Amino acid sequence: MIIAIDGPAASGKGTIAQRLAVRYGLPHLDTGLLYRATAAALMGAGRDLYDERAAIAAARGLGLTEFDETMLRRREMGEAASVVAAMPGVREALLEAQRAFAARPAGAVLDGRDIGTVVCPRADVKIFVTASASARAQRRALELAQRGERADYGAILADIEKRDARDSARSAAPLRAAEDAVRLDTTHLSIEEAVAEAQRIVEAARVRA
């Protein structure tokens, strides 16, 4: 069973994906970390984030588990990842690795921006998780504050709106819901409620299958 979960930043898709992976005993891949790691590799080498040739080389050199998640989850890395993720060559370089992960015998849970539309268009379950920009900014601010990082709500909201615009407007795999995806709006849901609703979506798909 392949479960594809897409959605914008801070919508809750990552936590939902992790919980579903545990529930169904499936491996989980947060594909956003691949783009964050690509950006981090560029920055660590002192390269320009907009240097597509260097970004492609960095993407090709990645493994799927060699990540310092604490560093990659920082707010500035999210913005940097959005820059390299808009590059068609970077997305192409990472595509086969993501598909190989999804092709494991038992299946997998993948979350990102283009799982249901590009990476796994034939996924058994497709969920598009969304929430209002203000709700997502509040969640991200709380997450940063809990990690002891500076949490400026206004700046975070501006970053989220900028990333939404860039992710939706890019030519390569823009952020959008697959036609057969089930939309899950988490604006007014707790994480437990959102996970429960996602599980109901998965179970309904299993019954139909």
PyRosetta script that sets phi, psi and omega in degrees:
from pyrosetta import init, pose_from_sequence

init()
pose = pose_from_sequence("MIIAIDGPAASGKGTIAQRLAVRYGLPHLDTGLLYRATAAALMGAGRDLYDERAAIAAARGLGLTEFDETMLRRREMGEAASVVAAMPGVREALLEAQRAFAARPAGAVLDGRDIGTVVCPRADVKIFVTASASARAQRRALELAQRGERADYGAILADIEKRDARDSARSAAPLRAAEDAVRLDTTHLSIEEAVAEAQRIVEAARVRA")
pose.set_psi(1, 124.1)
pose.set_omega(1, 176.1)
pose.set_phi(2, -105.1)
pose.set_psi(2, 124.4)
pose.set_omega(2, 179.1)
pose.set_phi(3, -112.8)
pose.set_psi(3, 119.4)
pose.set_omega(3, -179.4)
pose.set_phi(4, -106.4)
pose.set_psi(4, 123.6)
pose.set_omega(4, -179.2)
pose.set_phi(5, -124.5)
pose.set_psi(5, 117.3)
pose.set_omega(5, -179.5)
pose.set_phi(6, -118.3)
pose.set_psi(6, 164.0)
pose.set_omega(6, 176.2)
pose.set_phi(7, 158.1)
pose.set_psi(7, 167.9)
pose.set_omega(7, -179.4)
pose.set_phi(8, -75.0)
pose.set_psi(8, 175.6)
pose.set_omega(8, -179.0)
pose.set_phi(9, -59.2)
pose.set_psi(9, 138.0)
pose.set_omega(9, 174.5)
pose.set_phi(10, 62.5)
pose.set_psi(10, 24.8)
pose.set_omega(10, 177.7)
pose.set_phi(11, -81.6)
pose.set_psi(11, -16.6)
pose.set_omega(11, -177.6)
pose.set_phi(12, 106.6)
pose.set_psi(12, 0.5)
pose.set_omega(12, -174.7)
pose.set_phi(13, -62.5)
pose.set_psi(13, -35.9)
pose.set_omega(13, -178.3)
pose.set_phi(14, -65.5)
pose.set_psi(14, -45.9)
pose.set_omega(14, 179.0)
pose.set_phi(15, -65.6)
pose.set_psi(15, -41.2)
pose.set_omega(15, 178.1)
pose.set_phi(16, -60.8)
pose.set_psi(16, -45.0)
pose.set_omega(16, 179.8)
pose.set_phi(17, -61.7)
pose.set_psi(17, -43.8)
pose.set_omega(17, 179.3)
pose.set_phi(18, -61.3)
pose.set_psi(18, -44.5)
pose.set_omega(18, -178.4)
pose.set_phi(19, -66.4)
pose.set_psi(19, -39.9)
pose.set_omega(19, 179.3)
pose.set_phi(20, -67.2)
pose.set_psi(20, -36.8)
pose.set_omega(20, 178.9)
pose.set_phi(21, -61.5)
pose.set_psi(21, -42.5)
pose.set_omega(21, 178.0)
pose.set_phi(22, -65.9)
pose.set_psi(22, -45.3)
pose.set_omega(22, -177.1)
pose.set_phi(23, -59.2)
pose.set_psi(23, -39.9)
pose.set_omega(23, -175.1)
pose.set_phi(24, -104.4)
pose.set_psi(24, 6.0)
pose.set_omega(24, 177.4)
pose.set_phi(25, 63.5)
pose.set_psi(25, 41.3)
pose.set_omega(25, -177.5)
pose.set_phi(26, -115.5)
pose.set_psi(26, 150.6)
pose.set_omega(26, 174.4)
pose.set_phi(27, -68.9)
pose.set_psi(27, 150.5)
pose.set_omega(27, -177.3)
pose.set_phi(28, -123.9)
pose.set_psi(28, 137.4)
pose.set_omega(28, 175.4)
pose.set_phi(29, -128.1)
pose.set_psi(29, 119.4)
pose.set_omega(29, 172.0)
pose.set_phi(30, -87.6)
pose.set_psi(30, 99.0)
pose.set_omega(30, -174.2)
pose.set_phi(31, -68.1)
pose.set_psi(31, -21.1)
pose.set_omega(31, 177.2)
pose.set_phi(32, -61.2)
pose.set_psi(32, -30.4)
pose.set_omega(32, 178.7)
pose.set_phi(33, -64.7)
pose.set_psi(33, -28.3)
pose.set_omega(33, 178.8)
pose.set_phi(34, -64.2)
pose.set_psi(34, -41.6)
pose.set_omega(34, -179.9)
pose.set_phi(35, -73.9)
pose.set_psi(35, -35.6)
pose.set_omega(35, 175.6)
pose.set_phi(36, -64.7)
pose.set_psi(36, -41.1)
pose.set_omega(36, 180.0)
pose.set_phi(37, -67.6)
pose.set_psi(37, -36.0)
pose.set_omega(37, 176.0)
pose.set_phi(38, -62.0)
pose.set_psi(38, -47.5)
pose.set_omega(38, 178.9)
pose.set_phi(39, -62.3)
pose.set_psi(39, -41.1)
pose.set_omega(39, -179.5)
pose.set_phi(40, -63.3)
pose.set_psi(40, -38.6)
pose.set_omega(40, 179.1)
pose.set_phi(41, -64.0)
pose.set_psi(41, -40.9)
pose.set_omega(41, 177.7)
pose.set_phi(42, -63.1)
pose.set_psi(42, -48.7)
pose.set_omega(42, -177.9)
pose.set_phi(43, -63.6)
pose.set_psi(43, -38.9)
pose.set_omega(43, 179.8)
pose.set_phi(44, -65.3)
pose.set_psi(44, -27.8)
pose.set_omega(44, 179.6)
pose.set_phi(45, -92.2)
pose.set_psi(45, 2.5)
pose.set_omega(45, 179.8)
pose.set_phi(46, 72.4)
pose.set_psi(46, 24.4)
pose.set_omega(46, -178.9)
pose.set_phi(47, -94.6)
pose.set_psi(47, 157.5)
pose.set_omega(47, 178.8)
pose.set_phi(48, -71.3)
pose.set_psi(48, 131.9)
pose.set_omega(48, 178.9)
pose.set_phi(49, -60.4)
pose.set_psi(49, -24.8)
pose.set_omega(49, -177.4)
pose.set_phi(50, -92.8)
pose.set_psi(50, 6.8)
pose.set_omega(50, 177.3)
pose.set_phi(51, -83.1)
pose.set_psi(51, 95.0)
pose.set_omega(51, -172.9)
pose.set_phi(52, -65.0)
pose.set_psi(52, -36.9)
pose.set_omega(52, 179.8)
pose.set_phi(53, -61.7)
pose.set_psi(53, -43.9)
pose.set_omega(53, 179.2)
pose.set_phi(54, -67.9)
pose.set_psi(54, -36.4)
pose.set_omega(54, -179.8)
pose.set_phi(55, -65.9)
pose.set_psi(55, -39.7)
pose.set_omega(55, 178.3)
pose.set_phi(56, -63.7)
pose.set_psi(56, -42.7)
pose.set_omega(56, 178.6)
pose.set_phi(57, -62.7)
pose.set_psi(57, -40.1)
pose.set_omega(57, 179.1)
pose.set_phi(58, -65.4)
pose.set_psi(58, -41.1)
pose.set_omega(58, -179.9)
pose.set_phi(59, -63.4)
pose.set_psi(59, -41.6)
pose.set_omega(59, -179.0)
pose.set_phi(60, -67.4)
pose.set_psi(60, -23.2)
pose.set_omega(60, -178.4)
pose.set_phi(61, -88.2)
pose.set_psi(61, 0.1)
pose.set_omega(61, -177.0)
pose.set_phi(62, -80.4)
pose.set_psi(62, 149.2)
pose.set_omega(62, 164.2)
pose.set_phi(63, -97.0)
pose.set_psi(63, -178.2)
pose.set_omega(63, -179.6)
pose.set_phi(64, -101.1)
pose.set_psi(64, -3.3)
pose.set_omega(64, -176.8)
pose.set_phi(65, -132.5)
pose.set_psi(65, 2.5)
pose.set_omega(65, -174.4)
pose.set_phi(66, -89.8)
pose.set_psi(66, 59.4)
pose.set_omega(66, -172.5)
pose.set_phi(67, -120.2)
pose.set_psi(67, 139.7)
pose.set_omega(67, 168.8)
pose.set_phi(68, -95.4)
pose.set_psi(68, 89.5)
pose.set_omega(68, -172.3)
pose.set_phi(69, -61.9)
pose.set_psi(69, -34.4)
pose.set_omega(69, -179.8)
pose.set_phi(70, -59.1)
pose.set_psi(70, -44.5)
pose.set_omega(70, 178.6)
pose.set_phi(71, -70.3)
pose.set_psi(71, -43.1)
pose.set_omega(71, -176.3)
pose.set_phi(72, -69.0)
pose.set_psi(72, -22.9)
pose.set_omega(72, -178.8)
pose.set_phi(73, -81.2)
pose.set_psi(73, -6.3)
pose.set_omega(73, -178.5)
pose.set_phi(74, -64.8)
pose.set_psi(74, 150.5)
pose.set_omega(74, -172.8)
pose.set_phi(75, -56.6)
pose.set_psi(75, -42.5)
pose.set_omega(75, -177.0)
pose.set_phi(76, -65.6)
pose.set_psi(76, -26.1)
pose.set_omega(76, 178.4)
pose.set_phi(77, -73.6)
pose.set_psi(77, -30.2)
pose.set_omega(77, 176.2)
pose.set_phi(78, -64.3)
pose.set_psi(78, -42.6)
pose.set_omega(78, 178.2)
pose.set_phi(79, -66.1)
pose.set_psi(79, -43.0)
pose.set_omega(79, 179.6)
pose.set_phi(80, -64.1)
pose.set_psi(80, -38.9)
pose.set_omega(80, 179.3)
pose.set_phi(81, -63.3)
pose.set_psi(81, -36.5)
pose.set_omega(81, -180.0)
pose.set_phi(82, -63.7)
pose.set_psi(82, -30.8)
pose.set_omega(82, 178.8)
pose.set_phi(83, -68.7)
pose.set_psi(83, -51.7)
pose.set_omega(83, -177.1)
pose.set_phi(84, -72.3)
pose.set_psi(84, -27.6)
pose.set_omega(84, -179.3)
pose.set_phi(85, -68.1)
pose.set_psi(85, -19.3)
pose.set_omega(85, 179.1)
pose.set_phi(86, -80.4)
pose.set_psi(86, -5.7)
pose.set_omega(86, -177.4)
pose.set_phi(87, -88.5)
pose.set_psi(87, 118.3)
pose.set_omega(87, -178.6)
pose.set_phi(88, -54.8)
pose.set_psi(88, -38.6)
pose.set_omega(88, -178.4)
pose.set_phi(89, -65.8)
pose.set_psi(89, -35.6)
pose.set_omega(89, 177.8)
pose.set_phi(90, -68.3)
pose.set_psi(90, -44.6)
pose.set_omega(90, -179.6)
pose.set_phi(91, -62.2)
pose.set_psi(91, -39.8)
pose.set_omega(91, 178.7)
pose.set_phi(92, -65.4)
pose.set_psi(92, -39.3)
pose.set_omega(92, -179.0)
pose.set_phi(93, -63.6)
pose.set_psi(93, -30.9)
pose.set_omega(93, -177.2)
pose.set_phi(94, -95.1)
pose.set_psi(94, -11.2)
pose.set_omega(94, -172.4)
pose.set_phi(95, -62.8)
pose.set_psi(95, -48.8)
pose.set_omega(95, -175.9)
pose.set_phi(96, -64.7)
pose.set_psi(96, -36.4)
pose.set_omega(96, 178.3)
pose.set_phi(97, -63.2)
pose.set_psi(97, -39.8)
pose.set_omega(97, 178.8)
pose.set_phi(98, -67.6)
pose.set_psi(98, -41.7)
pose.set_omega(98, 179.7)
pose.set_phi(99, -67.0)
pose.set_psi(99, -36.1)
pose.set_omega(99, 177.7)
pose.set_phi(100, -64.7)
pose.set_psi(100, -39.5)
pose.set_omega(100, 177.7)
pose.set_phi(101, -62.5)
pose.set_psi(101, -42.7)
pose.set_omega(101, -178.8)
pose.set_phi(102, -68.9)
pose.set_psi(102, -23.0)
pose.set_omega(102, -175.1)
pose.set_phi(103, -83.3)
pose.set_psi(103, 8.0)
pose.set_omega(103, 177.8)
pose.set_phi(104, -58.3)
pose.set_psi(104, 148.8)
pose.set_omega(104, -173.2)
pose.set_phi(105, -51.3)
pose.set_psi(105, -43.3)
pose.set_omega(105, -177.4)
pose.set_phi(106, -83.6)
pose.set_psi(106, -13.6)
pose.set_omega(106, -176.5)
pose.set_phi(107, 105.9)
pose.set_psi(107, -165.9)
pose.set_omega(107, -177.9)
pose.set_phi(108, -169.1)
pose.set_psi(108, 166.2)
pose.set_omega(108, 172.4)
pose.set_phi(109, -115.1)
pose.set_psi(109, 124.5)
pose.set_omega(109, 178.2)
pose.set_phi(110, -124.4)
pose.set_psi(110, 138.6)
pose.set_omega(110, 174.2)
pose.set_phi(111, -127.2)
pose.set_psi(111, 147.7)
pose.set_omega(111, -178.4)
pose.set_phi(112, 177.0)
pose.set_psi(112, -143.2)
pose.set_omega(112, -179.2)
pose.set_phi(113, -111.8)
pose.set_psi(113, -22.7)
pose.set_omega(113, -173.6)
pose.set_phi(114, -136.5)
pose.set_psi(114, 28.3)
pose.set_omega(114, -176.6)
pose.set_phi(115, -67.7)
pose.set_psi(115, -50.6)
pose.set_omega(115, -177.8)
pose.set_phi(116, -73.9)
pose.set_psi(116, -20.6)
pose.set_omega(116, -177.5)
pose.set_phi(117, -98.1)
pose.set_psi(117, -33.8)
pose.set_omega(117, -173.8)
pose.set_phi(118, -123.5)
pose.set_psi(118, -53.0)
pose.set_omega(118, -173.8)
pose.set_phi(119, -68.4)
pose.set_psi(119, -50.5)
pose.set_omega(119, -178.1)
pose.set_phi(120, -130.9)
pose.set_psi(120, 68.0)
pose.set_omega(120, -177.6)
pose.set_phi(121, -64.0)
pose.set_psi(121, -16.1)
pose.set_omega(121, 178.9)
pose.set_phi(122, -107.8)
pose.set_psi(122, 24.0)
pose.set_omega(122, 178.0)
pose.set_phi(123, -56.2)
pose.set_psi(123, 147.0)
pose.set_omega(123, -179.3)
pose.set_phi(124, -69.3)
pose.set_psi(124, -33.7)
pose.set_omega(124, 179.8)
pose.set_phi(125, -133.3)
pose.set_psi(125, 131.3)
pose.set_omega(125, 176.9)
pose.set_phi(126, -126.4)
pose.set_psi(126, 124.1)
pose.set_omega(126, 179.5)
pose.set_phi(127, -125.7)
pose.set_psi(127, 130.0)
pose.set_omega(127, 175.7)
pose.set_phi(128, -108.7)
pose.set_psi(128, 109.5)
pose.set_omega(128, -176.2)
pose.set_phi(129, -95.0)
pose.set_psi(129, 130.7)
pose.set_omega(129, 179.6)
pose.set_phi(130, -139.6)
pose.set_psi(130, 172.0)
pose.set_omega(130, 176.2)
pose.set_phi(131, -169.5)
pose.set_psi(131, 161.4)
pose.set_omega(131, 179.4)
pose.set_phi(132, -63.6)
pose.set_psi(132, 154.2)
pose.set_omega(132, 179.6)
pose.set_phi(133, -61.1)
pose.set_psi(133, -38.1)
pose.set_omega(133, -179.3)
pose.set_phi(134, -66.6)
pose.set_psi(134, -40.3)
pose.set_omega(134, 178.4)
pose.set_phi(135, -65.2)
pose.set_psi(135, -40.5)
pose.set_omega(135, -180.0)
pose.set_phi(136, -67.3)
pose.set_psi(136, -37.7)
pose.set_omega(136, 177.9)
pose.set_phi(137, -65.5)
pose.set_psi(137, -39.4)
pose.set_omega(137, 178.4)
pose.set_phi(138, -63.4)
pose.set_psi(138, -42.2)
pose.set_omega(138, 179.4)
pose.set_phi(139, -64.2)
pose.set_psi(139, -43.9)
pose.set_omega(139, -178.7)
pose.set_phi(140, -66.7)
pose.set_psi(140, -38.6)
pose.set_omega(140, 178.2)
pose.set_phi(141, -62.4)
pose.set_psi(141, -42.1)
pose.set_omega(141, 178.6)
pose.set_phi(142, -65.0)
pose.set_psi(142, -42.1)
pose.set_omega(142, 179.4)
pose.set_phi(143, -61.0)
pose.set_psi(143, -44.4)
pose.set_omega(143, 179.4)
pose.set_phi(144, -65.5)
pose.set_psi(144, -43.3)
pose.set_omega(144, -179.7)
pose.set_phi(145, -61.4)
pose.set_psi(145, -39.1)
pose.set_omega(145, 179.9)
pose.set_phi(146, -67.0)
pose.set_psi(146, -24.2)
pose.set_omega(146, 177.3)
pose.set_phi(147, -91.2)
pose.set_psi(147, 3.2)
pose.set_omega(147, 178.8)
pose.set_phi(148, 81.4)
pose.set_psi(148, 14.7)
pose.set_omega(148, 179.1)
pose.set_phi(149, -96.2)
pose.set_psi(149, 159.8)
pose.set_omega(149, 178.6)
pose.set_phi(150, -65.4)
pose.set_psi(150, 133.1)
pose.set_omega(150, -176.7)
pose.set_phi(151, -127.3)
pose.set_psi(151, 91.6)
pose.set_omega(151, 177.8)
pose.set_phi(152, -95.9)
pose.set_psi(152, 105.3)
pose.set_omega(152, -174.2)
pose.set_phi(153, -56.4)
pose.set_psi(153, -45.3)
pose.set_omega(153, -177.8)
pose.set_phi(154, -60.6)
pose.set_psi(154, -43.4)
pose.set_omega(154, 179.5)
pose.set_phi(155, -67.7)
pose.set_psi(155, -38.2)
pose.set_omega(155, 179.7)
pose.set_phi(156, -66.0)
pose.set_psi(156, -43.0)
pose.set_omega(156, 178.6)
pose.set_phi(157, -61.3)
pose.set_psi(157, -43.5)
pose.set_omega(157, 179.2)
pose.set_phi(158, -61.8)
pose.set_psi(158, -41.0)
pose.set_omega(158, 178.6)
pose.set_phi(159, -62.6)
pose.set_psi(159, -44.0)
pose.set_omega(159, -178.5)
pose.set_phi(160, -63.7)
pose.set_psi(160, -44.4)
pose.set_omega(160, 179.9)
pose.set_phi(161, -65.3)
pose.set_psi(161, -36.0)
pose.set_omega(161, 177.9)
pose.set_phi(162, -67.0)
pose.set_psi(162, -43.6)
pose.set_omega(162, 179.5)
pose.set_phi(163, -65.8)
pose.set_psi(163, -40.5)
pose.set_omega(163, 178.2)
pose.set_phi(164, -57.8)
pose.set_psi(164, -45.7)
pose.set_omega(164, -178.7)
pose.set_phi(165, -63.8)
pose.set_psi(165, -44.0)
pose.set_omega(165, -179.1)
pose.set_phi(166, -66.8)
pose.set_psi(166, -45.1)
pose.set_omega(166, -177.4)
pose.set_phi(167, -65.3)
pose.set_psi(167, -35.0)
pose.set_omega(167, -177.8)
pose.set_phi(168, -79.9)
pose.set_psi(168, -27.1)
pose.set_omega(168, -174.4)
pose.set_phi(169, -95.8)
pose.set_psi(169, -11.7)
pose.set_omega(169, -175.9)
pose.set_phi(170, -64.2)
pose.set_psi(170, 150.6)
pose.set_omega(170, -178.3)
pose.set_phi(171, -75.5)
pose.set_psi(171, -31.6)
pose.set_omega(171, -178.4)
pose.set_phi(172, -94.3)
pose.set_psi(172, 114.8)
pose.set_omega(172, 176.0)
pose.set_phi(173, 48.3)
pose.set_psi(173, 61.7)
pose.set_omega(173, 179.4)
pose.set_phi(174, -63.5)
pose.set_psi(174, 154.4)
pose.set_omega(174, 178.0)
pose.set_phi(175, -68.5)
pose.set_psi(175, 116.4)
pose.set_omega(175, 175.3)
pose.set_phi(176, -161.9)
pose.set_psi(176, 157.3)
pose.set_omega(176, 178.5)
pose.set_phi(177, -79.0)
pose.set_psi(177, 137.3)
pose.set_omega(177, 172.7)
pose.set_phi(178, -63.1)
pose.set_psi(178, 151.2)
pose.set_omega(178, -177.4)
pose.set_phi(179, -59.6)
pose.set_psi(179, -31.4)
pose.set_omega(179, -178.2)
pose.set_phi(180, -102.0)
pose.set_psi(180, 15.3)
pose.set_omega(180, 177.8)
pose.set_phi(181, -81.6)
pose.set_psi(181, 148.6)
pose.set_omega(181, 173.7)
pose.set_phi(182, -93.1)
pose.set_psi(182, 126.2)
pose.set_omega(182, -179.3)
pose.set_phi(183, -82.8)
pose.set_psi(183, 136.5)
pose.set_omega(183, 179.0)
pose.set_phi(184, -129.4)
pose.set_psi(184, 105.7)
pose.set_omega(184, 179.8)
pose.set_phi(185, -89.5)
pose.set_psi(185, 116.0)
pose.set_omega(185, -175.9)
pose.set_phi(186, -100.8)
pose.set_psi(186, 9.8)
pose.set_omega(186, -175.3)
pose.set_phi(187, -49.7)
pose.set_psi(187, -45.5)
pose.set_omega(187, -174.9)
pose.set_phi(188, -111.2)
pose.set_psi(188, 21.3)
pose.set_omega(188, -179.1)
pose.set_phi(189, -110.8)
pose.set_psi(189, 144.2)
pose.set_omega(189, 169.5)
pose.set_phi(190, -74.5)
pose.set_psi(190, 166.8)
pose.set_omega(190, -179.9)
pose.set_phi(191, -64.2)
pose.set_psi(191, -35.3)
pose.set_omega(191, 178.1)
pose.set_phi(192, -64.6)
pose.set_psi(192, -41.8)
pose.set_omega(192, 178.2)
pose.set_phi(193, -65.7)
pose.set_psi(193, -40.1)
pose.set_omega(193, 180.0)
pose.set_phi(194, -65.2)
pose.set_psi(194, -42.2)
pose.set_omega(194, 179.0)
pose.set_phi(195, -65.1)
pose.set_psi(195, -41.6)
pose.set_omega(195, 179.4)
pose.set_phi(196, -62.1)
pose.set_psi(196, -41.3)
pose.set_omega(196, 179.0)
pose.set_phi(197, -66.8)
pose.set_psi(197, -40.1)
pose.set_omega(197, 177.7)
pose.set_phi(198, -63.0)
pose.set_psi(198, -39.8)
pose.set_omega(198, 178.9)
pose.set_phi(199, -65.4)
pose.set_psi(199, -36.6)
pose.set_omega(199, 177.0)
pose.set_phi(200, -63.5)
pose.set_psi(200, -37.9)
pose.set_omega(200, 178.4)
pose.set_phi(201, -63.9)
pose.set_psi(201, -42.7)
pose.set_omega(201, 179.5)
pose.set_phi(202, -64.3)
pose.set_psi(202, -46.1)
pose.set_omega(202, -179.3)
pose.set_phi(203, -62.6)
pose.set_psi(203, -38.5)
pose.set_omega(203, 178.1)
pose.set_phi(204, -63.7)
pose.set_psi(204, -38.7)
pose.set_omega(204, 178.7)
pose.set_phi(205, -67.4)
pose.set_psi(205, -37.0)
pose.set_omega(205, 179.0)
pose.set_phi(206, -66.3)
pose.set_psi(206, -37.1)
pose.set_omega(206, 178.2)
pose.set_phi(207, -65.7)
pose.set_psi(207, -42.4)
pose.set_omega(207, 179.9)
pose.set_phi(208, -65.0)
pose.set_psi(208, -33.0)
pose.set_omega(208, -180.0)
pose.set_phi(209, -70.6)
pose.dump_pdb("model.pdb")
